[in-house]
Amino acid sequence: MPRVRLLLERTAALLRGRRGAWVAAGVLLVVCALVAVWVFGGDDEAAGPPDARARQYQDVDACLLTGEDGIEAGGPAAAVWQGMEAASGDTRARVTHVPVMGEQSAANALPHLNGLIQRDCEVVLATGRAQTETVRKAAGGHPQVRFVVVGSEAGDRTADTDNLTVVAPGAQVADEVAKAVRRAVKAVQE
């Protein structure tokens, strides 16, 4: 017990005055550094391998530009989305969709399309009058992007070019979209 008392007395003497403040600050700094290493450091490899059930995507994005309703079930873009998901399962391309909010006009759809191109969507699909009109006008200025327009407002199939494919509406639209996306993804990867 006398040793403990002696240790406590010496510790108290060290912590008095200016010298004690510096010792306390040093100890606090060491404790903070240890906590920071414990919280932010660590070995990433210790986490283990990725989940084998998780889908491993290719570095290819297929993006759908829709009307305000998005991919709502029963809506015009639902079958297009279904075809995109089917193609994603085969090609491992990531798929996303962006609805054009507000006025359904080509002028309002253009910033949304530009956003998809700036996000590096390699394949851009469009459904809806305003969206397909905007894509048709912009396709020639972006030869590195593959475009797919869907719907009766998309025009006739003779409009297919190197980077623009037209898919007519109908019962098989999901299958046709899946084929078009597969071709586009393959063209991007070559």
Residue pairs with C-beta under 8 A, 6 or more apart in sequence:
14 20
14 23
15 23
15 24
50 56
55 92
56 92
57 92
57 93
57 94
58 91
58 92
58 93
58 94
58 185
58 189
60 91
60 92
60 93
60 94
60 122
60 123
60 185
60 188
60 189
61 93
61 94
61 95
61 96
61 119
61 120
61 121
61 122
61 123
62 84
62 87
62 88
62 93
62 94
62 95
62 96
62 121
62 122
62 123
62 124
62 125
62 181
62 184
62 185
63 95
63 96
63 97
63 98
63 116
63 119
63 121
63 123
63 124
63 125
64 71
64 77
64 80
64 81
64 84
64 95
64 96
64 97
64 98
64 124
64 125
64 126
64 127
65 97
65 98
65 100
65 109
65 112
65 113
65 116
65 124
65 125
65 126
65 127
65 128
65 131
65 134
65 135
66 75
66 76
66 77
66 80
66 97
66 98
66 99
66 100
66 126
66 127
66 128
66 131
67 75
67 76
67 77
67 99
67 100
67 104
67 127
67 128
67 130
67 131
68 99
68 100
68 101
68 102
68 104
69 75
69 76
69 77
69 99
70 77
70 97
70 99
71 77
71 78
71 80
71 81
71 97
72 78
76 127
76 128
76 151
77 97
77 127
77 128
79 173
79 174
79 177
80 125
80 127
80 150
80 173
80 174
80 177
81 95
81 97
82 174
82 177
83 173
83 174
83 175
83 176
83 177
83 178
83 180
83 181
84 95
84 125
84 177
84 178
84 181
85 95
86 174
86 175
86 178
87 93
87 95
87 177
87 178
87 179
87 181
87 182
87 185
88 94
88 95
88 181
90 178
90 182
91 181
91 182
91 185
91 186
93 122
93 123
93 181
93 185
96 121
98 112
98 115
98 116
100 108
100 109
100 112
100 128
100 130
100 131
102 108
104 128
104 129
104 130
105 130
106 130
106 133
106 134
106 137
108 130
109 126
109 130
109 131
109 133
109 134
110 134
110 138
112 131
113 124
113 126
113 131
113 134
113 135
113 138
116 124
117 124
117 138
117 142
117 145
121 145
122 144
122 145
122 146
122 184
122 185
122 188
123 145
123 146
123 147
123 148
123 181
123 184
123 185
123 188
124 135
124 145
124 146
124 147
124 148
125 147
125 148
125 149
125 150
125 177
125 180
125 181
126 132
126 134
126 135
126 147
126 148
126 149
126 150
126 154
127 149
127 150
127 151
128 151
128 153
129 151
129 153
131 149
132 149
132 150
132 151
132 153
132 154
132 155
133 153
135 147
135 149
135 164
136 149
136 154
136 155
136 159
136 164
138 147
139 145
139 147
139 161
139 163
139 164
140 161
142 163
143 162
143 163
144 163
145 163
146 163
146 165
146 184
146 185
146 187
146 188
147 163
147 164
147 165
148 164
148 165
148 166
148 167
148 177
148 180
148 181
148 184
149 155
149 164
149 165
149 166
149 167
150 166
150 167
150 169
150 173
150 177
151 169
152 168
152 169
154 166
154 167
154 168
155 166
156 166
157 166
157 168
159 166
160 166
165 180
165 183
165 184
167 173
167 176
167 177
167 180
168 176
170 176
